[in-house]
Amino acid sequence: MKPTLFLRIASVLTLIHSVLHTVGGVLSAPTHGAEEIAVLDAMKFHSFNFMGSMRSYWDFHMGYGLLVTISLLTQAVLFWQLSTLAKTDALGIRPIVALFCLGYVGFAIVAWNYFFIAPAVTELLIALCLGLAFALVRPVGSA
């Protein structure tokens, strides 16, 4: 097996994660009744001055959610580009792959502790693919 395959799988999983995060986390409507709607209304309609700008907790919620979406999309493209680069400079990509592998383990821990199982499992699968890609990297031209 070649690292290219696992980097491309990580890329596709990250792209799927980005889409599902956007649809389920950023664009979804309340589904848990009146209490959830009350919390969201409080987040939306109570603004405060933060570093010279009037913002609400809803602004922060949406902003961070969209930042995560953009970050995941960027990483999906990067993993695909690294899979191509692995064919010509396999050893050069190892530190980058290792960094993202460790980062996704950290993401999985945070998701498990503060969110729910689906993103944690997805992030562990991405970390596994990146770890396998790291382990399978050989100098270009070697068997």
C-alpha positions as CSV (number, residue, x, y, z in Angstrom):
1,M,0.0,0.0,0.0
2,K,1.1,3.5,-0.7
3,P,0.8,6.7,1.3
4,T,-1.0,8.3,-1.6
5,L,-4.1,6.1,-1.1
6,F,-4.4,6.9,2.6
7,L,-3.8,10.7,2.0
8,R,-6.6,10.6,-0.6
9,I,-8.9,8.7,1.8
10,A,-8.1,11.3,4.5
11,S,-8.9,14.1,1.9
12,V,-12.3,12.6,1.1
13,L,-13.2,12.0,4.7
14,T,-12.2,15.6,5.6
15,L,-14.3,16.9,2.7
16,I,-17.3,14.9,3.9
17,H,-16.6,16.1,7.5
18,S,-16.6,19.7,6.2
19,V,-20.0,19.3,4.4
20,L,-21.7,17.5,7.3
21,H,-20.3,20.1,9.7
22,T,-21.8,22.8,7.6
23,V,-25.2,21.2,7.0
24,G,-25.6,19.7,10.5
25,G,-23.8,22.2,12.7
26,V,-23.9,25.6,11.1
27,L,-27.0,25.6,8.9
28,S,-29.3,23.4,10.9
29,A,-32.5,24.7,12.5
30,P,-33.4,24.0,16.1
31,T,-34.9,20.5,16.6
32,H,-35.0,20.0,20.3
33,G,-38.0,22.2,21.3
34,A,-38.7,25.4,23.2
35,E,-35.7,25.2,25.5
36,E,-33.2,25.0,22.6
37,I,-35.0,27.9,20.8
38,A,-34.8,30.0,24.0
39,V,-31.1,29.4,24.4
40,L,-30.5,30.3,20.7
41,D,-32.7,33.4,21.0
42,A,-30.6,34.5,24.1
43,M,-27.4,33.9,22.1
44,K,-28.8,35.9,19.1
45,F,-30.4,38.8,20.8
46,H,-28.1,39.8,23.6
47,S,-25.2,41.8,22.1
48,F,-22.2,43.2,24.0
49,N,-19.2,45.3,23.1
50,F,-16.3,43.1,22.4
51,M,-13.0,44.8,21.5
52,G,-14.9,47.7,19.9
53,S,-17.5,45.7,18.0
54,M,-21.1,44.8,19.1
55,R,-21.4,41.1,19.0
56,S,-23.5,38.3,20.3
57,Y,-22.7,34.8,21.3
58,W,-24.6,33.7,18.2
59,D,-22.1,35.7,16.1
60,F,-19.2,33.8,17.8
61,H,-21.1,30.5,17.3
62,M,-21.7,31.1,13.6
63,G,-18.2,32.6,13.0
64,Y,-16.4,29.7,14.7
65,G,-18.6,27.2,12.9
66,L,-17.8,28.7,9.5
67,L,-14.1,28.9,10.4
68,V,-14.2,25.2,11.1
69,T,-15.9,24.5,7.8
70,I,-13.3,26.6,5.9
71,S,-10.5,24.9,7.8
72,L,-11.8,21.4,7.0
73,L,-12.2,22.3,3.3
74,T,-8.7,23.7,3.2
75,Q,-7.3,20.6,4.8
76,A,-9.2,18.3,2.4
77,V,-7.6,20.1,-0.5
78,L,-4.2,20.0,1.2
79,F,-4.3,16.3,1.9
80,W,-5.1,15.7,-1.8
81,Q,-2.2,17.9,-2.8
82,L,0.1,16.0,-0.3
83,S,-1.0,12.7,-1.9
84,T,0.3,14.0,-5.3
85,L,3.5,15.4,-3.7
86,A,4.1,12.0,-2.0
87,K,4.9,10.6,-5.4
88,T,7.9,12.9,-5.9
89,D,9.0,14.0,-2.4
90,A,7.6,11.4,0.0
91,L,10.1,12.1,2.8
92,G,9.4,15.9,2.6
93,I,5.8,15.5,3.5
94,R,6.3,13.3,6.6
95,P,6.5,16.2,9.1
96,I,3.4,17.8,7.7
97,V,1.5,14.5,7.7
98,A,2.6,13.8,11.3
99,L,1.5,17.2,12.5
100,F,-2.0,16.8,11.0
101,C,-2.2,13.3,12.4
102,L,-1.5,14.5,15.9
103,G,-3.9,17.4,15.3
104,Y,-6.7,15.1,14.3
105,V,-6.1,13.0,17.4
106,G,-6.5,16.2,19.4
107,F,-9.7,17.1,17.5
108,A,-11.1,13.7,18.3
109,I,-10.5,14.1,22.0
110,V,-12.1,17.5,22.0
111,A,-15.1,16.2,19.9
112,W,-15.5,13.3,22.3
113,N,-15.4,15.5,25.4
114,Y,-17.5,18.5,24.1
115,F,-19.6,17.4,21.2
116,F,-20.6,13.8,20.2
117,I,-19.4,10.6,18.8
118,A,-19.8,11.1,15.0
119,P,-17.1,13.8,14.6
120,A,-14.8,12.0,17.1
121,V,-15.0,8.8,15.0
122,T,-14.5,10.7,11.7
123,E,-11.5,12.5,13.1
124,L,-10.0,9.3,14.4
125,L,-10.5,7.7,11.0
126,I,-8.7,10.7,9.4
127,A,-5.9,10.5,12.0
128,L,-5.6,6.7,11.2
129,C,-5.3,7.4,7.5
130,L,-2.7,10.1,8.1
131,G,-0.8,7.8,10.5
132,L,-0.8,5.0,7.9
133,A,0.4,7.4,5.2
134,F,3.2,8.6,7.6
135,A,4.2,5.0,8.3
136,L,4.2,4.0,4.6
137,V,6.3,6.9,3.3
138,R,9.5,5.6,1.7
139,P,12.1,7.5,-0.2
140,V,11.0,8.0,-3.9
141,G,12.4,5.2,-6.0
142,S,12.7,2.6,-3.2
143,A,10.5,-0.5,-3.1
